[in-house]
Amino acid sequence: MRRLRFHPCGNFRETYQEELTIFETDFGRLWLIIGLILLFGVIPFVSSSYLLYVLNLVGIYAIAAIGLNILIGYTGQISLGHGAFFGVGAYTAAILATKANLPFWAAVPLGGVMTAAVGMIFGIPSGRLKHLYLTIATLAGQFIMEYVFVHWDSLTGGADGIVVTGATLFGIDLGNDRSFYFVIFVCFVLMTWIAVNLMRTRYGRAFIAIRDNDRAAEGMGIPLFGYKLLSFAISSFYAGFAGALFAYYTMSITPEPFNLWLSIEFIAMIIIGGLGNIPGSVFGTIFIVALNESLSALTQYLMNLGAASNIAITIAPLREFVFGMAIILFIIFEPKGLAEVWRIVRSSFRLWPFSY
Amino acid sequence: MEFFFQLLVNGLSIGFLYALSALGFVMIFKSSSVLNFAHGELLAIGAFIFLALSVWAKLPIIVAFGLTLIGSFALGFIIERFFLRPLIGEALIEVIMLTVGLAAMFKGLLLFIFGGDTQSYPQFLPESLSIHWGNIEIPSVYVATFIIGLIFLGLFGFFFKYSSQGIYMRSVADNQPAALSLGVHVRRVFALSWAIAALVCAMSGIVLGIINGVNVHELSSIGLKVFPVVILGGLDSIGGAILGGIIIGLLETFTGGYVSTSLREVIPYIALVFILMVKPYGLFGLVEIERV
């Protein structure tokens, strides 16, 4: 029987092993197990179909946000093209499914691989120059990709898009929200697990070293170009994987959703959640999706009032305003995001009544 | 051949507009090395203030123009004071993301107040300014823009070269800690550069509005097209921005004229990726020795 350990009041770590542990105490594991039971055993069976839809969106976007956090939060390279990379994954999966008749389990990871390859092309400038230039290169990537989505008619179906149906996994029809919920969240747990552990390996630590001081990292023998490109590829893989799931989930894709605005939403997710923090990406995703849904519910509500439909049309742009406002307020007042808020709340409980 | 010349003239005039709208961007980057993603929105704000003053408030054009310039100058100060100043010394990512947030916020606000439709200014430029040369015509707007642009370029050239504030700005751009230790008021320099940039943006926004009509979406997409322009010219070079703008403008119109009209919108970005891979500091950019 292991001795039960409680959270220490401070940082008393003595070895690197301790520093690298994910769960400081067994309570962390316990909470994780409780969380997983809730996630797979309770939530899908008690939620309404609308809530399931929202949760599925959260799951899909969270995978992409985690990927983006590996790039921005851990490696310190900004990408403004993740909306389009998400789209590349979606289109690749859709094309593989409709033209090549690949099954679901093959098309989704291939969507991720394809996106990683495309992402690396736009990541090449990062090898020559500092991160500012990568930002601009990915911005260009965003527009080029949008153009390809619309104008490569024979492959992408142009503005009409592609209809993807009949996702099945092991003979189970994934046509409804509940069965897809399990697929999404198994992928989500798996991808989160990979991301969390990736950050403890030499690769993850090299990424963090590059973020903190690229010159020092190079001095310590980290080949910058290779690692930056690797980080970019991993991040694009996550985006593409999520995009492929999105394609199967929404069943029909058009070029419209994969615009610059989606890239900005992804960035808002990780800024609001917390840069360089995996659980933070999930918090941020929940925040943004909830904000989106409540704003559209508000618009819908005002539409239904009938006479006030003019107001509904004029408040639609408020979405952008609220998003921009949220990004700015978080950067100025809580740059570490919701993850930091969560940490403060937790530690104030833990240290009570001796918190200062 | 006539088609070629018409394209050439169109390309030059569009390029000149790009150059003009890139100036404010370069100004901010030069002094504070901030990539301003809210650039297009600053253009739009200038254009819409002018619209509100000249069309809604029915002020005389000159008064409206002056008030717009003053207003956007103040706006630049406010942006710097309330949004950028808390971030001095923070990581570049946060500053860039802040400008992305500002862009979204301003765009939402403008759409909320003015709507997404294209609106236009009353005709106020004299027709006599336009130039006819054979079948090729250069509208008076472009001529007026060219004259105003040249005047402002000259003024800025003198400002940066000879005035003390201009020299401070250059010193901050060159080496911020060194400038601080020599007693340059860095925060004031930042505030001033944002204010001047907003002023230049307002001016470019008005010109763009005269030519294409005032539309939030269009102006903010022009704000993003500034990136190919300044990367081609070199991020911190005003002369480079002008040449880059003209080259990108020509590239756009010739692609639109000879290859395909849909490729026109995206060709600057394709060029941008190539430039970044081949000559990332652009034509006149300061080549930093550090290669990371």
Interface residues (C-beta under 8 A of the other chain):
Chain A: I72 G76 I78 L80 F122 I124 P125 R128 L129 K130 H131 L132 Y133 T135 I136 A137 L139 A140 G141 F143 I144 E146 Y147 V150 H151 D214 R215 E218 L224 L260 I264 I267 A268 I271 L275 T314 I315 A316 P317 L318 R319 E320 F321 V322 F323 G324 M325 A326 I327 I328 I331 I332 P335
Chain B: L35 F83 P86 L87 E90 A91 L92 I93 E94 I96 M97 L98 V100 G101 L102 A103 A104 M105 F106 K107 G108 L109 L110 L111 F112 G115 G116 L224 F227 P228 I231 S262 L263 E265 V266 Y269 I270 L272 V273 L276 M277 P280 E290 R291 V292
